Amino acid sequence: MTTSELEVSGSSWDVSQFQHTPYYCEENVYLLCKELGTKGIADAQSSDLYVVFISNEKKQIPLWHQKASSRADGVVLWDYHVICIQRKGRGDSPSPHLVWDLDSSLPFPCPLARYVSETIRPDFQTFSEFQRYFRIVHAPVFLRCFASDRRHMKDSVGNWLHQPPLYQPIVAEDGTVHNLNDYFDIRATDAVTGTGADMTNEVFTKKLGVVITESQLEEFFSQIP
């Protein structure tokens, strides 16, 4: 199915067609971005894709409709989570931007507006320490720069907290072997305060992208040139 066919049919993809290792969402999304381009679902260079890290200083972010949850509403309190957002072109009848979340029970992919409403649930009143922030990184930049040797998944004596993927760890193009913490360490003071071009231009050049608040998420993607 081509990108245009997906837009017309509104079909969802089978999550099992994509690599998924529980608790390694950053690596899952790294591979997802590559595969979406390979399958022709996204641009071959991943230029319409954005990797989004969700976290905060307390490393406590509530997200709903997560398959790892044992609750009926699917809520999970993650330390951080990573998704992919595909920005659709604008025109007379623009298609909705899409969220690719391999850990979600919502349609795959899910329109951004629905994902915000049902997974992020900004209308749900939470304590300030659960405020979520979003680090948005342009996928081509992420695919060049991201690296993880999975050290964050080992305890103090070197035992795995969760079994790693069978493939080799991801190494950045410049030889860096681990910089995952740079991506998921997110503080309220990191959030940009500008609007329009001031808020979006840096996402194409900065290795770590830009950090925004949940109230800026939909606006951010509507303003990317």
C-alpha positions in Angstrom: 0.0 0.0 0.0 1.4 3.4 -0.9 1.1 6.5 1.2 -1.7 7.9 -1.0 -3.6 4.6 -0.7 -3.3 4.8 3.1 -4.6 8.3 3.1 -7.6 7.4 1.0 -8.6 4.2 2.7 -7.8 5.3 6.2 -6.5 1.8 6.9 -4.4 0.8 9.8 -1.3 -1.2 9.6 -0.6 -4.5 11.5 1.8 -3.6 14.3 3.3 -7.1 14.0 4.8 -6.0 10.6 7.3 -3.8 12.5 10.1 -4.6 14.9 9.1 -4.2 18.5 11.0 -5.0 21.7 9.2 -4.2 24.9 10.7 -1.4 26.9 13.0 -0.3 24.1 10.7 2.3 22.5 13.5 4.5 21.3 15.1 1.7 19.3 11.7 0.6 18.1 11.0 4.1 16.7 14.4 4.3 15.2 13.8 1.2 13.2 10.2 2.2 12.5 11.3 5.4 10.8 13.6 3.5 8.5 11.0 0.9 7.7 8.2 3.5 6.9 10.5 4.9 4.3 11.5 1.5 2.9 7.8 0.5 2.6 6.9 3.7 0.8 4.6 4.8 3.7 6.8 7.8 4.4 9.3 9.7 2.3 12.3 7.6 1.4 14.6 10.0 3.4 12.2 10.1 6.3 11.8 13.9 5.8 8.1 13.8 6.8 8.8 12.0 10.0 9.5 13.3 13.5 10.7 11.4 16.5 9.1 12.6 19.7 10.4 11.9 23.2 7.8 12.4 26.0 9.1 12.9 29.5 9.6 15.4 32.4 12.0 16.1 35.2 10.4 13.6 37.5 10.4 10.8 34.9 6.7 10.3 35.5 4.3 10.8 32.6 0.8 9.3 32.4 -0.3 8.1 29.0 -3.6 6.3 28.2 -4.4 3.4 25.8 -1.0 1.7 26.3 -0.9 -2.0 25.8 1.4 -2.5 28.7 -1.3 -1.4 31.1 -3.4 -3.8 33.3 -6.1 -1.2 33.7 -9.3 -0.9 31.6 -8.4 2.7 30.5 -4.9 1.6 29.5 -3.1 4.2 31.5 0.6 3.7 32.2 3.0 6.0 34.2 6.1 5.8 32.0 9.5 7.3 32.8 9.7 8.3 29.2 8.0 7.2 25.9 8.9 7.6 22.3 6.6 7.9 19.3 6.8 8.9 15.6 4.7 11.6 14.1 4.2 11.8 10.4 3.5 15.3 9.1 1.1 15.3 6.1 1.1 17.9 3.4 -1.2 20.9 3.3 -3.6 21.6 0.5 -7.3 22.0 -0.3 -8.1 18.8 1.6 -5.1 18.1 3.9 -4.8 14.7 5.6 -4.4 14.6 9.4 -1.0 14.3 10.8 -0.4 10.7 12.0 1.0 9.2 15.2 2.8 5.9 15.0 2.9 4.4 18.5 3.9 0.8 18.6 2.8 0.5 22.3 -0.7 2.0 21.8 -4.0 0.2 21.6 -5.4 3.0 19.4 -5.4 2.6 15.5 -1.9 2.3 14.0 -1.3 4.9 12.8 -3.6 7.3 14.7 -4.6 10.8 13.7 -2.7 13.3 15.8 -5.8 15.0 17.1 -7.3 11.8 18.3 -4.0 10.7 19.9 -3.7 13.9 21.8 -7.4 13.7 23.0 -7.3 10.0 24.0 -3.7 9.2 24.9 -2.3 12.5 26.3 -5.7 13.7 27.5 -4.9 17.4 28.2 -8.3 17.9 29.7 -7.5 15.4 32.5 -6.4 17.3 35.5 -3.1 16.0 36.9 -0.6 17.3 39.5 2.1 19.6 38.1 4.8 16.9 38.5 3.0 14.8 35.8 3.2 17.6 33.3 4.5 16.2 30.0 7.0 17.8 27.7 7.8 16.8 24.1 11.3 16.7 22.5 10.7 16.8 18.8 13.6 15.6 16.6 13.5 15.5 12.8 13.8 11.9 11.8 16.7 12.3 9.3 18.7 14.0 12.1 17.8 11.4 14.6 18.7 8.5 12.3 22.2 10.1 11.9 22.9 11.1 15.5 21.1 8.7 17.9 23.1 5.9 19.7 22.3 3.5 22.5 24.5 0.8 24.0 21.5 -0.1 26.3 23.4 0.7 29.5 20.2 2.2 31.0 18.7 -1.3 31.0 21.2 -2.9 33.3 21.2 -2.9 37.1 24.2 -2.0 39.3 25.9 -5.4 38.8 25.3 -5.5 35.0 22.2 -7.7 34.8 19.5 -6.9 32.3 16.4 -5.3 33.7 14.6 -6.1 30.4 16.0 -8.4 27.7 17.5 -6.4 24.8 16.8 -6.8 21.1 18.7 -9.5 19.3 20.3 -7.1 16.8 23.4 -5.1 17.6 23.2 -1.8 19.5 22.6 1.4 17.5 25.8 3.5 16.8 25.6 7.1 15.5 27.2 8.0 12.2 30.0 9.8 14.1 30.8 6.7 16.2 29.0 7.8 19.3 27.9 4.7 21.2 25.4 6.1 23.7 23.5 9.4 23.9 20.0 8.2 24.8 20.0 10.2 28.1 20.5 13.4 26.1 17.2 12.8 24.4 15.0 11.8 27.3 16.4 14.2 29.9 13.8 16.9 29.6 13.1 19.8 31.9 10.4 22.5 31.9 13.1 25.1 31.3 14.0 23.4 28.0 10.6 24.3 26.4 10.7 26.9 23.7 8.5 30.0 24.1 8.4 31.3 20.6 5.7 30.8 18.0 5.7 30.2 14.2 9.0 30.0 12.5 10.9 30.8 15.7 9.4 27.6 17.2 9.8 25.2 14.3 13.0 26.1 12.3 15.5 24.7 14.8 13.9 21.2 14.6 15.6 20.7 11.3 19.2 21.5 12.5 19.5 20.7 16.2 20.7 17.2 17.1 18.3 17.2 20.1 15.5 19.0 18.3 13.2 21.3 20.3 11.2 20.8 23.5 7.6 22.0 23.6 4.7 21.7 26.0 1.6 19.5 25.4 -0.5 22.6 24.6 1.9 23.4 21.7 2.0 19.9 20.2 -0.7 20.2 17.5 0.1 23.8 16.7 3.8 22.9 16.2 3.0 20.5 13.4 0.5 22.8 11.8 3.3 25.5 11.5 6.2 23.4 10.1 6.9 24.8 6.7 
